[in-house]
Amino acid sequence: MAKKATPRTKSEIMTALAEAGGIEKKQAAAVYQALLDIAYAGAKSKEGIMLPGLGKLIKQDRKARKGRNPATGEEIKIPKKTVVKFRLAKACKDAIVPPKK
């Protein structure tokens, strides 16, 4: 029996969600959008949001710092900015790359 291909597009993800949950594609799309909305709102908060078994989305501030232009070697000033980081959960890491024994 051939193994199913991993979903790569939003449409394929909706189809896989619908089949796994026994629901229609429209319902799967609504669930997916609700999950995205929750993740975005959580990432905006100071604490971030934990997606159990997958990882954590956090907003982090980077300080201003000095850098160098690699082409000219000229020193430049890099301004402070806010970035979003995703930290994988241990369960996710272990499922993708099993730990060495």
BELTA-V611070 format. One record per residue. N is the residue number from 0. PHI is phi in radians with two decimals (NA if undefined). D_FIRST is the distance of its C-alpha to the first C-alpha in Angstrom with 2 decimals. Layout:
N_PHI_D_FIRST, N_PHI_D_FIRST
//
This chain:
0_NA_0.00, 1_-1.34_3.81, 2_-1.41_6.54, 3_-1.19_9.36, 4_-1.25_12.53, 5_-1.23_15.48, 6_-1.07_18.15, 7_-2.10_21.10, 8_-2.03_23.51, 9_-1.05_25.38, 10_-1.07_23.90, 11_-1.16_20.29, 12_-1.15_21.50, 13_-1.07_23.19, 14_-1.08_20.14, 15_-1.12_18.11, 16_-1.10_21.24, 17_-1.08_21.70, 18_-1.16_18.25, 19_-1.17_18.54, 20_-1.66_22.13, 21_1.15_21.97, 22_-2.19_24.74, 23_-1.36_25.74, 24_-1.08_25.45, 25_-1.10_29.25, 26_-1.17_29.25, 27_-1.11_26.58, 28_-1.12_28.77, 29_-1.16_31.81, 30_-1.13_30.27, 31_-1.06_29.23, 32_-1.13_32.75, 33_-1.09_34.39, 34_-1.10_32.58, 35_-1.08_33.75, 36_-1.07_37.27, 37_-1.13_37.42, 38_-1.13_36.23, 39_-1.11_38.80, 40_-1.12_41.59, 41_-1.16_40.78, 42_-1.18_40.71, 43_-1.23_44.13, 44_-1.27_45.62, 45_-1.14_47.21, 46_-1.42_44.81, 47_1.45_41.59, 48_-2.40_38.56, 49_-1.73_36.07, 50_-1.86_32.47, 51_-0.89_31.45, 52_1.47_28.42, 53_-2.02_28.51, 54_2.82_32.05, 55_-2.30_35.52, 56_-1.70_37.10, 57_-2.34_40.76, 58_-1.70_43.59, 59_-2.35_45.71, 60_-1.63_49.02, 61_-1.83_49.67, 62_-1.30_53.29, 63_-1.20_55.16, 64_-2.67_55.38, 65_-1.70_56.65, 66_-2.47_54.50, 67_-2.29_54.98, 68_-1.31_54.23, 69_-1.13_52.28, 70_-1.34_53.79, 71_-1.93_57.42, 72_1.41_57.52, 73_-1.21_59.44, 74_-1.30_59.21, 75_-2.24_57.76, 76_-1.77_57.60, 77_-1.74_54.17, 78_-1.27_54.67, 79_-1.21_53.23, 80_-2.76_50.14, 81_-1.84_47.62, 82_-2.23_43.93, 83_-1.87_40.78, 84_-2.08_38.74, 85_-2.14_35.38, 86_-1.89_35.00, 87_-1.18_31.57, 88_-1.30_31.43, 89_-1.04_30.96, 90_-1.06_27.84, 91_-1.19_26.29, 92_-1.03_27.46, 93_-1.15_26.14, 94_-1.26_22.63, 95_-1.47_22.56, 96_-2.20_24.55, 97_-1.01_24.88, 98_-1.14_28.56, 99_-1.28_29.95, 100_-1.84_31.18
//
